[in-house]
Amino acid sequence: MKLMLFSKHLGALSVAQAGRAMAELGFQGVDLTVRPGGHVLPENARAELPRAVRTLRDLGLEVPLITTGILSATDPYAADIFEAAGETGVPELKLGYWQYSAFGTFRQRMDEASRLLDGIEELALRTGVRAVIHTHSGDHMSALAPVVWYWIVDRDPSAIGAYADPAHMVVEGGLAGWRMGLDLLGERIVVVAFKDYVWQPEVGPSGKPRMVRVAKPLSEGMVPWPEVLACLRQVGFDGWISLHREYGNPDVEAVLADVGKDLAYLRPLLASPD
């Protein structure tokens, strides 16, 4: 498995500065943001994405994935982003999130997203860039692996894939749901995110206790990483891991120090055959 860093966490740096920092930490690739507020703005993708990719490749880094907010093939700049990625040789594109907001709308929203994926699949096939759907906890339609499976099972695997995020999957299914989700998505998993969380109690609006999700370092969260890696190996995954650092001080120096600690925890796990 190869390691890339999500460029969101170094958003205060230029592409070149972020790339140099990632290369110094030993990353092999960059998960590059191409969305509002990202390293490449959607409206500038045709000109800026090739330039950013060239800059990173000159630093010895691959760009296996770009992270976008695309939800439809007809979104402004969706075609520009897909086409620029295809022409630049970026193989995977992370989609945005369809939201679930009101009880009683789930089936409708699931089918709406499925119809939107029809157009995205066509765009992916035309440009040679696979779109991936991220398993993200909370009020996102992709929070549950079976929903992602419903969307992708009958689609061309070269066009639509799953972006598994074990931390979000543990948040939604901490006992066995995460394992079932990885089992279900199996060979359709294209890329995996590594981050970690714990549940932390607080008093809710009604006065009753509730649990809130709090980001933590990989060594301190509740994700059973050795078991996760064993499952990923069993389904044949040997692709890219996108490391996310969602906790702590957002200053660049603190981010880099924390990423270094996460890498020190992660690398021995990746090297272990068990």
C-alpha positions in Angstrom: 0.0 0.0 0.0 1.2 3.5 -0.8 0.7 6.7 1.3 -0.6 10.1 0.2 -1.5 13.1 2.4 -4.8 15.0 2.0 -3.7 18.5 0.9 -6.5 20.1 2.8 -4.4 20.0 6.0 -1.7 22.1 4.3 -4.1 24.6 2.7 -2.2 27.6 4.0 0.8 26.5 1.8 1.2 26.7 -2.0 1.1 23.5 -4.0 4.9 23.6 -4.2 5.4 24.3 -0.5 2.9 21.6 0.5 4.5 19.1 -1.9 8.0 19.7 -0.5 6.7 19.2 3.1 5.0 15.9 2.1 8.1 14.7 0.2 10.2 15.4 3.3 7.9 13.3 5.4 8.2 10.4 3.0 4.8 10.5 1.3 4.6 9.0 -2.2 1.6 11.0 -3.3 -0.9 13.8 -2.8 -4.6 13.8 -2.4 -5.1 17.2 -4.0 -8.1 19.4 -3.2 -9.9 20.7 -6.3 -12.9 22.4 -4.8 -13.9 25.8 -3.4 -11.1 26.9 -1.0 -8.9 24.1 -2.2 -5.4 24.1 -3.7 -7.0 24.3 -7.1 -10.3 26.2 -7.6 -12.9 24.5 -9.8 -13.2 27.4 -12.1 -9.4 27.3 -12.7 -9.1 23.5 -13.1 -8.3 23.5 -16.8 -5.2 25.6 -16.4 -4.3 25.1 -12.8 -4.7 21.3 -12.3 -2.1 20.4 -14.9 0.3 22.9 -13.5 -0.2 21.7 -9.9 0.3 18.0 -11.0 3.5 18.9 -12.9 4.8 20.8 -9.8 4.1 17.8 -7.6 5.6 15.3 -10.0 8.7 17.4 -10.3 9.0 16.8 -6.5 8.7 13.1 -7.0 5.1 12.9 -5.9 2.2 11.2 -7.6 -1.4 12.6 -7.7 -3.5 9.4 -7.5 -6.6 11.3 -6.3 -8.2 14.7 -6.5 -10.9 15.6 -3.9 -13.8 17.6 -5.4 -17.3 18.7 -4.5 -18.9 17.3 -7.6 -22.4 15.9 -7.2 -23.6 15.9 -10.8 -22.1 15.8 -14.3 -24.0 19.1 -14.9 -22.4 20.9 -12.0 -20.5 24.0 -13.0 -16.9 23.0 -13.9 -17.6 19.2 -13.4 -16.7 18.5 -17.0 -13.7 20.8 -16.8 -12.4 19.0 -13.7 -12.9 15.5 -15.1 -11.3 16.4 -18.4 -8.3 18.1 -16.9 -7.8 15.1 -14.6 -8.0 12.8 -17.5 -5.6 14.8 -19.7 -3.2 15.1 -16.8 -3.2 11.4 -15.9 -5.0 11.6 -12.5 -6.8 8.3 -12.2 -9.3 8.9 -9.4 -11.7 11.7 -8.4 -13.5 11.9 -5.1 -17.1 13.1 -5.4 -18.9 15.4 -2.9 -21.6 14.4 -0.5 -25.4 14.1 -1.1 -27.0 15.2 2.1 -29.7 13.5 4.2 -31.6 16.1 6.2 -35.2 15.1 6.9 -36.8 11.9 8.1 -38.9 10.3 5.4 -36.7 11.4 2.5 -34.0 8.7 2.6 -35.3 6.5 -0.3 -36.0 9.5 -2.4 -32.5 11.0 -1.8 -30.9 7.6 -2.5 -32.6 7.3 -5.8 -31.9 10.9 -6.7 -28.2 10.3 -6.1 -28.4 7.1 -8.2 -29.8 9.1 -11.2 -27.0 11.7 -10.8 -24.5 8.9 -10.8 -25.7 7.9 -14.3 -24.3 11.1 -15.7 -21.2 10.9 -13.6 -20.5 7.4 -14.8 -20.8 8.6 -18.4 -18.4 11.4 -17.7 -16.0 9.1 -16.0 -16.0 6.6 -18.9 -15.5 9.4 -21.4 -12.5 10.9 -19.6 -10.9 7.8 -18.1 -11.1 9.1 -14.6 -12.9 6.9 -12.0 -15.2 8.7 -9.6 -15.1 7.4 -6.0 -17.8 7.7 -3.2 -16.5 8.3 0.3 -18.1 6.6 3.3 -18.6 9.6 5.5 -20.5 9.4 8.8 -23.3 11.8 9.9 -26.0 13.3 7.7 -24.4 12.1 4.5 -26.2 9.6 2.2 -22.9 7.7 1.9 -22.6 7.2 5.6 -23.5 3.5 5.3 -21.6 1.1 3.1 -24.7 -0.8 1.9 -25.9 2.5 0.3 -22.6 3.0 -1.4 -22.9 -0.7 -2.6 -26.4 0.0 -3.9 -25.1 2.8 -6.0 -22.0 1.1 -7.4 -22.8 -2.6 -7.7 -24.2 -2.6 -11.2 -21.9 0.2 -12.5 -18.7 -0.2 -14.5 -15.9 -0.7 -12.0 -13.5 1.3 -14.1 -15.9 4.3 -13.8 -17.3 4.2 -10.2 -15.7 2.9 -7.1 -15.8 3.0 -3.3 -13.6 5.2 -1.1 -13.6 3.4 2.2 -13.0 5.4 5.4 -12.8 3.0 8.3 -12.9 5.7 10.9 -16.2 7.0 9.6 -17.4 3.4 9.3 -16.5 2.7 13.0 -18.4 5.8 14.0 -21.5 4.5 12.3 -20.9 0.8 13.1 -18.4 0.4 15.9 -19.2 -3.2 16.9 -19.2 -5.0 13.6 -20.7 -2.6 11.1 -17.3 -1.4 9.9 -16.2 -4.9 9.2 -19.4 -5.8 7.4 -19.0 -2.7 5.3 -15.5 -3.5 4.2 -16.6 -7.0 3.5 -19.4 -5.8 1.3 -17.5 -3.2 -0.6 -14.6 -5.6 -1.0 -12.9 -5.5 -4.4 -14.7 -2.3 -5.3 -12.6 -0.4 -2.8 -10.3 1.9 -4.8 -8.8 4.1 -2.1 -8.9 4.2 1.7 -8.7 7.1 4.1 -6.9 6.8 7.4 -8.0 9.0 10.3 -9.3 8.2 13.8 -12.0 9.2 16.3 -13.3 8.5 19.7 -16.8 9.0 21.1 -16.9 11.6 23.9 -19.8 12.2 26.2 -21.5 15.5 26.6 -24.9 16.8 27.9 -27.4 17.2 25.0 -30.1 19.8 24.6 -32.6 17.6 26.4 -30.3 17.3 29.4 -29.6 13.6 28.6 -26.1 12.5 27.8 -25.1 12.0 24.2 -21.9 11.0 22.4 -20.0 13.3 20.0 -17.3 12.4 17.6 -13.8 13.8 18.4 -10.8 13.4 16.1 -7.7 11.8 17.5 -4.3 10.6 16.4 -4.2 7.1 14.8 -2.7 5.6 17.9 -5.3 7.1 20.3 -8.6 6.6 18.5 -11.1 3.7 18.5 -10.4 2.3 15.0 -8.8 -1.2 15.4 -6.2 -0.6 12.7 -4.5 -4.0 12.7 -7.9 -5.6 12.1 -8.8 -3.1 9.5 -5.6 -3.8 7.6 -6.2 -7.5 7.9 -9.6 -7.1 6.3 -8.2 -4.8 3.5 -5.5 -7.4 2.7 -8.1 -10.2 2.7 -10.2 -8.4 0.0 -7.1 -7.8 -2.0 -6.7 -4.1 -1.5 -3.1 -2.9 -2.2 -3.8 0.7 -3.3 -3.4 4.2 -2.0 -4.1 5.3 1.6 -5.0 9.0 2.0 -3.8 10.1 5.5 -6.0 12.8 7.1 -5.1 14.8 10.2 -8.4 16.2 11.5 -7.3 16.9 15.1 -5.2 19.5 17.0 -3.7 22.9 16.2 -4.3 23.8 12.5 -0.9 25.6 12.2 1.3 24.1 9.6 4.1 23.2 12.0 1.7 21.4 14.3 0.1 19.6 11.4 3.4 18.4 10.1 4.5 17.2 13.6 1.3 15.3 14.1 1.4 13.7 10.7 4.9 12.6 11.5 3.7 10.9 14.6 0.8 9.2 12.7 3.3 8.0 10.2 5.5 6.5 12.9 2.5 4.6 14.2 1.2 3.5 10.8 4.3 2.4 8.9 5.1 -0.6 11.1 1.5 -1.8 10.7 1.8 -1.5 6.9 5.0 -3.4 7.0 3.6 -6.2 9.1 2.1 -9.2 7.2 -0.5 -9.9 10.0 
